[in-house]
């Protein structure tokens, strides 16, 4: 794979800044045309992308379609349909008397040149979905695919530029040296998806230019399974989401909190589901993925090797050459297990933790960093609201996992260590948009506005004081203030001293 020459990177980014200054990307029709081209790229190269995703992650066609390619096409079409409305100035409700006779509105303007850094686990979706928002908002975009998913990166870097206007959009390929070189340049916004360690590097680089940042990170997303859950349905939905993409999903269930009285029953239900999903030998199943790299495989294998063999309830088989790790259930695991309960697993290993009650589970979740997602399986509305009221997370889903990401009317993002900012749907447009506060005044009513000019007199002070302190109160207070203003203004207007300049 040929990477972008490091010495060319400043020139590439500099040319985008020059393009932005021309106003090319501000044109709504231009944005729509580029969004249509991005959707066209996805459609015409869907087979190539599926093949690349199979090579990189052993993703089945179905997972490629619903998790990678189709969401990008849908988002492009959504933006094209709604872009006129999203980009319209928004009139604001005037609250200040100083605004009398003026127009106040918010202009929706592009931020400038932005950087989108994608991730390897969903190398199409997590790169191009934010790019859709950046294009729709009128920005010039540097597109940085993950080099770890090398086959997808090759398609993005060699074919995508043929569809987009090279004056406004550039793909930079490469690893750490190339990414480091990119981050030395000024951007008006940086959008990064990945792990927290690199997220800190991104924020440090952004701070040099005071660039705004969106971080889509991860964390240990917990799952509550209570005695009021439908255990059979819960097992199907939980394990589908956990082992989708072989567990390499930022919002994948990371561990299960379950009361002791239903643990064994639920484990047995889960074992039956695994057999149903992937058969006796998951390695032979085309529906099951692979670990993206040997480096990630070795990390996960070390977790398994450090786990008491007696705790394995299903799975545990591995094949380094094939980058295969079987869907694995482990439990019951201690809350304080340093091996499985400290770092994000990000793979096909699911630990179960037994708790005495829901409150013990809540206490444990609250003792950790805020997760990107929190899942609750229960048929009791009061129970899931009880948990929601006492926890925090980027998003929450009741009686299912992962699928809240497919509903683009919901913002997707983290909180604290799991990320900041959000996107999807209109939120993607908003993320890459500067809301420019605008007021337009005319030259009328100058005699009224003149009360703010020096020299300051007792009459002016009375008027300004009533405006500043009394006009925001109750109706009675406002009426009293209005009388005071009228009285003071009458005195100010008709009882001016002879030497007054007004």
Secondary structure, DSSP 8 states (H G I E B T S, - for coil): -----HHHHHHHHHHHHHHHHHTGGG-HHHHHHHHHHHHHHHHHTHHHHHHHHHHHH---HHHHIIIIIHHHHHHHHHHHHHHHHHTS-EE-----GGGTTEEEEEEEEE-SEEEEE--STTTTHHHHHHHHHHHHTT-EEEEE--SSSHHHHHHHHHTGGGTS-TTTEEE---SHHHHHHHHTS--SEEEEES-HHHHHHHHHHHHHHT-EEEEE----EEEEE-TTS-HHHHHHHHHHHHHGGGG--TTSEEEEEEEHHHHHHHHHHHHHHHHHHH-S-GGG-TTS---S-HHHHHHHHHHHHTS-GGGEEE---EETTTTEE--EEEES--TT-TTTSSS---SSEEEEEEESSHHHHHHHHHTS--EEEEEEE-S-HHHHHHHHHT--EEEEEESSSSGGGG-TTS-B---GGGEE--BSTHHHHHHTEEEEEEEEE-S--HHHHGGGSSS--HHHHHHHHIIIIITTS-HHHHHHHHHHHHHHHHHHHHS--TT---
